[in-house]
Amino acid sequence: MNDKLDEFRGKDDGTGRPDYSGGVLSFSLKKTFASFSNPVYRLYYLSMVGHWSSLNMQMLARNLLVYRITGSGAILGVLALANAIPMILFALPGGVIADRIQKRTIIQLGQIVSSIVSLAIMLVLVFGYLSPEHPESWWVLVVSGALQGAVMGFMMPARQAIVSEIVPHEQLMNAISLNNLGMNTFRILSPALAGFLIDLVDFWAVYAIMTAMIVMSWVVIIFVPPTSSPKIGGGTNYLVEMIEGWKYIRREKTILLILVFTVAATILGMPYVQLLPMFTEDILKVSATGMGVLVTVSGAGAIVGSLILTSLTNRKRGLILLSAGLLLSATLIGFSFSEWWYLSLILIIFVGLGSTVQMTLGNSLIQYYSDATYRGRVMSFFMLGFGFSSLGAFFAGILAEGIGAPLSVGGLAVVLLVITMVLLTWSPRLRKLD
């Protein structure tokens, strides 16, 4: 471990054993924000602010723009597919690379490409080609989605795994929960700002701010010191190392079970984000600002979940993970079939809460129980879930074109509800996991 980083993060006993002291929740301002005492984590967190803000603005702007250009749920699905395939293809090699070289370097490269893509979209918007007046122009968003998917697949295993190299082992849950708290805070701020800017100025203003935030993120990450040394040698074959990572996951049944559930929850529970324009434009009949408000309210629920998790002790985390899956699936079913604006607002609060709790707990438990030698590769399999969720959104979009968005999204949520109930009933390994 780098001496400078050791000085910042403190020593770790390296036991990896769960902490059974205290109750399930331990509320204390000092404990809730414990990871912020680490200067390196604060730098990393500030860099993530640029990532979170741009990502959440992009999700609203890109999906709404392509729907306004085409009016097609199927094209929304194609956009999701274009994002999914490169993410799936690059996630596993990205995990191997994260175990080979400095994770900070990988993050910087990803940020450079993201800023170029965002700037290019802004220019195409400014010059007027990407607009409803040019109905064929949606291909530009598909290409940008594919490039961003490749960047996410390449960069995110390193971005996720670097947290465990910055903070001591006992603060890992707190650090990841604070990450999600920040991300969900920007789920409140960024979509509302994006929707307001679209109505007030136009889509290009959103991409201009996104570009500036990504550049800021790149500048800040420069000041993060190198973390741990590469875990595997540069002469080893990439395919061999990917296979070794998968063999390790198969050996570790607990990690495999957590991974399968979190990936399933992401695939079945997240396509509603891609199809949200179909709900806001066709069912709830609200503007871009209204769509931003809906995403913002979802973020508010997610913030509540993140705050709870920052104070969660290392007890009964498996049961809480499954309970969050139940909450997500049940409320998503209700949201899918709601035609009343205020009911949709209430339900999506709990959709956001359940989603962030299951995702954060899955992330932290996987890193908590993973050997450091394999952590980058393990996290690459975790990131596959995001790629497959976009793939799920593609099929959901195709289904929505034929049977409607409510049946499409609600049907996936029903499958998630059944899977969660089966695991609660017949999987004591996961249910009793601390």
N, C-alpha and C positions, 0 to 999 in steps of 0.2 A: 504493500500500500504506500502510496506517495506520502512522504513525511509531512508536507504542507497540508495535505488533506487530513491526515491523522490529527494534526494539531487543531484543525477546525472541528472535526466531527466527534472527537473523543474516542476512547477505546471501547471495543466490543468484546464481550466475553466469549462470543463465538459458539455458545452452546446450542442456539437455535431452539431451545425448549420454550413451550408456552409459559406465560406468566399467569399463575393461578391466584395471585394475591388480589384481594378486593372483590367487588361485585362485577356484574357484566358492564355497568357504566360507572365511570369515575369522573364526575364533573369538577373541573378546576380550570380557571383561566390559564394558569401556568402549564397544566398538562395539555389542555386543548390546543395551545399554540406552541408546544414544546419545540418542534422542529425549527421554528423561526429563530431560536437562539443560535443556530448554526449559520455562520456567514455564507458558506458555500451554498447551502440550501436556499438562502434568501436570494442569491444571484440567480440560481437555477429557476426559482419561482418567478422572479421578475422577467426572465427570458420567456417563461411559459405564458406570461400575460399576453405577449404579442401573438403567440400561437393560438391561445384560447379565443382572443377577441376576433382575430381574422377568420378562424375556423367557423365560429358561430355566425358571423356575418355572412360568410360564404354559403353556409347551408341554406339560409333563408333566401339570399339573393339569387343564387344559381338555380334552385328548384323553382322559385316563383317566376324567374325570367324565362326559363325553358317552357313552363306551362303557359305563360302569356303568349309566347311565340307560337306554340303548337296546339295548345288546348287538349293535349293528349296524355292520358295516364300511361299509355304504352311507351311514349317517348321519355317520360319520367323514369320508367323502368329501364329503358336503354341507357339513360344517363347513369343510373345506379350500377348497371352492369359494366359500363365503361370504367367506372371507378373501382369496381370490385375485382375485375380480372387482374390488373397489374398489382393491386394490393396483395392478392392471394399469391401471385407468382413471385413477388419480391419479398414477402414477409419472412419466409424460411431462410433464403440467402441473407436477408438483413439480420436475422438472428445469429447466423454464423459469423458475419462480419462484426457484429457487436461483441462477440467473444474473442475476436482477433485483434481489433485495433481500438484506439481510444474512442469511447462513445461520444465525447464532445465533438470530435472531428466529423463523425457521421451526422450529428445533429446540424452542424454548421453547413455541410454540403446540402442537406435537405432544405434548409432555410434559404439558401441562395437560389435553388431551383424554384421553390415556391414563390419567392418574390418576383422572379422573372415571369412566371406564368400569370401571376396576378396583375402585373404591370401590362402584359400583353393583352389581357382581357379588357382592362381599362381603356387602352388605346383603341381597340376594336369597337368598344361602346362609344367612345368620344367621336370617332369618325363615322358612326351611324350605321355600320353594316349589321351589327348584332342587335336586331330589333324586330318587333312584329311586322314591320314593313318589308322585311326580308325573311319570309317564313322558312327558307332553307338554311338560315344562319345558325340554327340550333346545333349544327355539327361542331361549331367552335367550342361550345360548352361541353360537348361530349369529349373532344380532344383534351380540353383543359382538365376535365374530370379524370381522364385516363392518366394524365401526367401527375396529377395530385395523388391519385391512387398509388402510383409507383413510388412517389416520394414518401407517402405514409408507410407503405410496406417496408421500404428501405430504412426509414428513420425511426419509426416508433418502437421497435424492439430495444434500440439503444436508449431512446428517451425514457422508456419505462424502466429498463434495468439499471440505469445510472442512479436512480434514487437510492437503491440499496447500497451503493458504493459511496454515497454522500453522507447518509445519516447512519447512526448506530443501529444495530439489529432491533433493539427494543423500541426504537422510534419509527420503525418502518410503517406500521399501521397508521400512525399519526401523520407521517409525511405524505403518504399516498392519499389519506383522507383530506388533508389540507390542499393537496393538488386538485382533488375533485371539488372541494369547496370553491377554489378559485375558478375552476372551469365552469362550475354551475353559476357562480356569480356573473360570469360573462355570458352565460346562457340567458340571464335576465337582461343585462345591459346591451349586449351586442345585437341581438335580433330586433329589439325595440328601436335601437338607433338605426339599424339597417332599414327597417320598414319605414321609419320617419324620413330618412334620407331619400328613399325611393319615391315616396309621395311628394316630398318637398323639392328635390333636385332631379335625380334620375339614378339609374343603376350604376353609372360610372363613378359617382361619388363614393359609393360603398367600396368599390374595388380600389379606389385611390387610398382610402383610409386603411384597407387591408394591406396594401403594399407597404405603407409606412410602418404598420405594426410589425410586419414580418422582418423588415430591415432592423427595427429596434431590437427585436428578439435576437437577431444574429449578432448585433453589436454587444449585447449584454453577455451572451454565452461565451464570448471570447475571454472574459475575465474569470470564468470558472476554471480552477486549476485541474490538471490531469487527475483522473481517478485511479482505479487499480490497473495493474499491468494486464496485457492480454492473457486470456486463459488458455488459448490453444495456439500452437505454432503456425507460422505463416506457410509452411510447406505442406500442411495437411490438406487433403482433398476436400473441397466444399461439400460434395454430395455425401462423402463418408461422414463428415461432421453433422450434417442434417440427420442422417440415419441414426447416428449415435445419440443425438438429442431425442429422437423419437423413441429409441430403445430405453433411454433413461426414463422418459415419461411413462412408458408401459410398465417399467419395473416399479415405479413409485405410484401405487394404486390410488393413494390419496390425491396426489397432484392430478392424475388422470381424471378422477371423478370430478374434482372441482373444475377442471378445464372443460370437460364435456358439458357440464351444466351451464357454465358461464357463456360458452360459445353458443349453446342452444338458446339461452335466454336472449343473447344479442341478435341471433338470426331471426328469432320469432317475435321478439319484442321491439325491435328498432325500425322495421320498415315503415312504420307510421310517419317517421320524420321525413322520409323522402316523399311520401304521398300526402303530406299535410296540405299542399296547395289545393288538392281535390276536395278536402274537407272545408277549407276556408272559402274557396271561390264558389263551389257548387252547392254545398250543404248549409254551411253557417252564414254564407253571403256577407263576408267581411272583406275589408281592404287589406293592402300590404301592412298597414299599421296594425290592423286587427290580428293578422297572422303573427306579427312581431309580438303583440301582447300575449297571444296564446303560448308561444315559445317561451316568453318571459315568465309567465305563470308556472309553466313546467319547470323552469329553472329555479323558481322560488321553492318548489317542493324538493328539488334536488339539493338545494342549499341546506334545508332542514335535515335531510338525510346525511349530508356530509358533516354537519355540525355534530350530529349524534355519533357518527363514526369516529370523529376525532377524540371523543371521550370514551370510546369502547375499549374495554380491557380484553385480554386474550382468552375470553371464555365464551362458550356457546356460539361461536362465530358461524359454525355450519348451520345451526338452526336458524340463526338470523338471516343467513344467505338464502335459505329455502323460503323463509317467510317473506322476504323481499320479492322473490319470484312469484309467490302467490299474490301479493299486493299489486305487482306490475301487471300480471296477466288479467286479474279480475277487473281492475280499473280501466285497462286498455279495452277490454270487451265493452264496458259501459260507454267509454268515449267513442268507440267505433260506431255505435248505433244511436248516439245522441244527436238530436237536431236542434237542441236548445242551447244557445250561446252560453248562458250562465252555468248550466249543468256541465257543459264541456270544459269550462274554465275550472270548475271544482274538481272534476275527474282528472284532468291533466296534471293537477298539482300532485296527486298520488301516483300517477304514472311516472312523473319525474322523480319522486321520492323512491319508489320501488326500483326504478332503473338504476339510479346512482348507487343505492345501497348494494344491490347484487353485483354491479360491475366493480365497485371499489373493493368490496370484500373478496370477490373472486381474484382480483389483481393482487391484493395484499397477501392473501393466503397462498397463492401460487408462488410469489416471491419469498414468502416466509419459510415455506417448506422446501424450496429448491436449493440444490447445491450451487454455490457461486460459479463453479466451472461450467455449468450448463444453463445458467440463468438467462443469458441472452437468447439462446435457442428455445428455451421453454417459453419465454415471453413472445417469441415469434409465432409460436402456435396459438398463444392467447390473441395475438393481433390478427390471426387468420379469421377469428370470429367477426371482426369488423369488416373484413373483406367479404365473408360469407353473408353478413347482414345486408350488405349492398346487393349481393347476389339474390338474397331473399327479397329485397325491395324490387328487383327486376321482375321476379315472378309475381310478386304482389301487384306490381303495376300492370302486368299483362292480365292478371285475374281481374283487377279493378276495371279494366277497359270493358270486360265482358259482364261481370256480375256486380260491379260497383265497389267503391273503396270500403264501405262499412263491412261487407261480407268478406272481403279480401283480408283486411287488417284484423277484423274480429276473429276470423277463422284461424289465423296464425296464433292469436292470443289464446284461443281455446286449446290448441295443441300444447302451448307452453303451460297452461294451467294443469292439463292432464299429466305432463311429464313431471312437474313440480310435486303434485300430489302423490305420484308413484314413488318418487325419491323420498318424500317425507314418510311414507308408509313402510317402504321396503329397503331403505338404505341407512342403517344405523351408523355406518362408517362416516357418512357425510353429516347426518343429523346430529351426531354427538361430537363432531369435530370442534376442538378448541383452537 
